[in-house]
């Protein structure tokens, strides 16, 4: 992990997701509760459901997969 001076987290968690609206929120919540000072990044494969909206609502940063 590259440490940026403005980042306050100590752990970066990367989650790959595609149409995971039923589980992504719970997964993010469980990770957040288990790890202090973590940054959660969801890499979305262009989901057709509400995966990205739910992930954002639970505090994750979203980026989209190329290709």
N, C-alpha and C positions, 0 to 999 in steps of 0.2 A: 504494500500500500504506500502510495506517495503521500507524505504528510504536508498538507498545505497550512500555512500559519494561521488562517482564519477558521480552520476546522476544529471543532471541539470534541470529536469522537475519537475513540481508540480502535474501533473495529468496524470494518466495512463488510456488509453482508450483501451478496449479489444473488438475486432470485430471477431465474429465467421463467417466463410465463407466457402462456397462450390459452386464452379462454378459460381463465381460472377464477371467475367471479365468486364461485361457491367457497373457495378456500383461501384466497389470497389475503383477505382481511384478517382472518384468524391466525394465519401463518405470521404475518407482520406483527400482530399483537403479541403473540407468544415469543417471538424473537426479541421484541422491544422489552418485554418483561424479564427475559432471561439474561440479556446482555445490557450492561449499562454503557452509556456513551457510544452507541453504535449508529452508523449511517446505513440505511437500507436502500439499495438500488434495485429496482425492478427493470429487467430488460424484457420488453414486451415484443412478441412476434406478430404484432398488428392484430390483436384480439378483436373479435366481432362483438363480444359481450362488454360488460362493464368492469373488466379487470383493472384497467388503468385508473378509472375514476375511484374505485374502491381502494386501490393501493395508495393513491394520492390522499384520500380521506383518512387513511391510517398512518400517514406520515412518510411514505416512501417517495423517493425521487424516481421519476420514470424516464427511461430512454427507449427508443425503438430500434429493433434489430434491422440491419440492412440486409436486403436480399430475401 
